[in-house]
Amino acid sequence: MAATGKKPTTHGAQRKAKLSRKDYEQQLAKLHVELVKLQEWVKEKGRKVCVVFEGRDGAGKGGTIKAITERVSPRVFRVIALPAPNEREKSQMYVQRYLPHLPAAGEVVIWDRSWYNRAGVERVMGFCSEEAAKRFLQLTPAFEKIIVESGIILLKYWLEVSMKEQTRRLEGRIHDGRKIWKLSPMDLQSRVRWEQYTKAKEETFARTNIKEAPWFIVEGNDKKRARLNCIDHLLQQMPYEDVPHEEITLPERVFNPDYERQVLPRELYVPQKY
């Protein structure tokens, strides 16, 4: 191929104009309507949906999950973010503590990190042996095929973030009192061990990207676009349709002319400081 004199570009490398808050909220509102339709379809048809979110610390998993769930019912959309395993759980079969949280009919379960902890943080930080991590990657495709064959729709998302953007976000957590709780020793180590996490991610994709449950990578440097793109893609993977509803009308209030409203003590009310 003849040289063109132009530098090669990578997927997603071209920068787009900043998405305004107004445009973002307008697009998100449209997607929220569709998520509610998905919710009603899942309930009506008794479908089971499992959505896995993985990615480096600071990649935007929490914000994306919040964007998905903020307008739907927590009784249908359940978010699972398991803590580190206790001593009893460490003695169990590895996937055992994840199984009780898989969806039943009419549920969407969203994982803020999942069984892939073993292939990522546990492997990189030395919380499991290299042999255990390799064994996990060997067995996971069969495990996920069983999940899918049981009737669960399984989606796996990896939120990608650059080294520069991760640094900016982690530094932001240090200086923001609203976000300091997000900063843990693991977050700091994720920066130190960037290359090790990259190698672990690459092997995870190579071993567990199966046709029954493929990985989808979301470019996450632009948080707003990442959320919109991820939600839109998620909806495209679902064969949902509108569930018919009866027309809703508000009933008339019933008034009792003999009822006298009681005056409540002022100390029951929250002070109006604002």
Protein Blocks (a to p, Z undefined) as FASTA:
>chain_A
ZZehiacddehkaccddddfklmmmmmmmmmmmmmmmmmmmmmnopacddddeddehilm
mmmmmmmmmmccfklmccdddddddfklmmmcfklmmmmmpccehiacddehifklmmmm
mmmnopacfklmmmmmmmmmmmmmmmmmnopacddddddddfklmmmmmmmmmmmmklmm
mpcfklmmmmmmmmmmmmmmmmmmmmmmcfklccddddfkbmmlmmmmmmmmmmmmpccd
cddddddddddddddfkbccddddfklpccdfZZ
